[in-house]
């Protein structure tokens, strides 16, 4: 079995050894009961299945960071073009009057 194997016991008798995925599946299906006990590498003693919490890696899905939006330039509208022409005409008029 892989290093993440779960040993399950019922009423003091070993029921089986399951991979982490199979342990979750069997538990969800009710074949491994909450009153059964389990042990996996790193645990100091057997625990009741009802106290089992799913490891974080199995419950959290990584959400990718959205890409940074590209900067875009906005094309001038007809309105902004008109105001630029008005400004230019005014500047020309002002220049003709000697900047007054």
C-alpha positions as CSV (number, residue, x, y, z in Angstrom):
1,X,0.0,0.0,0.0
2,X,1.1,3.6,-0.5
3,X,2.4,5.6,2.5
4,X,-1.0,7.3,2.9
5,X,-2.8,4.0,3.8
6,X,-5.5,3.8,6.4
7,X,-5.8,0.7,8.6
8,X,-9.4,0.1,9.8
9,X,-10.5,-2.0,12.7
10,X,-14.0,-3.0,13.9
11,X,-14.6,-4.4,17.4
12,X,-10.9,-5.0,17.8
13,X,-10.4,-6.9,14.5
14,X,-8.6,-5.5,11.5
15,X,-11.1,-4.9,8.7
16,X,-8.7,-3.8,6.0
17,X,-6.1,-1.4,4.7
18,X,-7.2,1.3,2.3
19,X,-5.6,4.0,0.3
20,X,-6.6,7.6,1.3
21,X,-9.1,7.8,-1.6
22,X,-10.6,4.4,-0.9
23,X,-10.9,5.2,2.8
24,X,-12.9,8.4,1.9
25,X,-15.0,6.5,-0.6
26,X,-15.8,3.6,1.8
27,X,-16.5,6.1,4.6
28,X,-18.9,8.1,2.4
29,X,-20.7,4.9,1.3
30,X,-21.2,3.9,5.0
31,X,-19.1,0.7,4.6
32,X,-16.6,2.1,7.2
33,X,-18.7,3.0,10.2
34,X,-18.2,6.1,12.5
35,X,-17.7,3.7,15.4
36,X,-14.9,1.9,13.6
37,X,-11.3,2.8,14.4
38,X,-8.5,3.8,12.0
39,X,-4.8,4.3,12.1
40,X,-2.4,5.8,9.6
41,X,1.3,6.5,9.6
42,X,2.2,9.4,12.0
43,X,-0.6,8.7,14.4
44,X,0.3,7.7,18.0
45,X,-2.8,5.6,18.5
46,X,-6.0,4.4,16.9
47,X,-8.9,7.0,16.6
48,X,-12.6,6.6,16.1
49,X,-13.6,7.2,12.5
50,X,-16.1,9.8,13.7
51,X,-13.1,12.0,14.7
52,X,-11.5,11.7,11.3
53,X,-11.2,15.0,9.4
54,X,-10.4,15.0,5.7
55,X,-6.8,16.2,5.1
56,X,-6.7,19.8,3.8
57,X,-5.0,18.8,0.5
58,X,-8.0,16.7,-0.4
59,X,-10.6,19.4,0.4
60,X,-9.1,22.6,-0.9
61,X,-9.0,23.2,-4.6
62,X,-6.5,25.8,-5.7
63,X,-8.2,28.7,-7.5
64,X,-5.9,30.1,-10.1
65,X,-5.1,33.8,-10.0
66,X,-6.8,35.6,-12.9
67,X,-4.4,37.1,-15.4
68,X,-3.5,40.8,-15.1
69,X,-5.7,42.7,-17.6
70,X,-3.8,44.2,-20.5
71,X,-3.8,48.0,-20.6
72,X,-5.6,49.3,-23.6
73,X,-5.6,52.7,-25.2
74,X,-9.0,54.2,-25.9
75,X,-9.4,55.7,-29.4
76,X,-10.5,59.3,-29.3
77,X,-14.2,59.7,-29.8
78,X,-15.7,62.2,-32.3
79,X,-16.6,64.4,-29.3
80,X,-13.1,64.6,-28.0
81,X,-11.8,65.2,-31.5
82,X,-14.2,68.2,-31.9
83,X,-13.1,69.7,-28.6
84,X,-9.5,69.4,-29.6
85,X,-10.3,71.2,-32.9
86,X,-12.2,73.9,-30.9
87,X,-9.2,74.3,-28.6
88,X,-6.9,74.5,-31.6
89,X,-9.0,77.2,-33.3
90,X,-9.2,79.2,-30.1
91,X,-5.5,78.9,-29.6
92,X,-5.0,80.1,-33.2
93,X,-7.4,83.1,-32.6
94,X,-5.6,83.9,-29.3
95,X,-2.2,83.8,-31.1
96,X,-3.5,86.2,-33.8
97,X,-4.6,88.6,-31.2
98,X,-1.2,88.7,-29.7
99,X,-1.9,86.3,-26.8
100,X,-4.4,88.5,-25.0
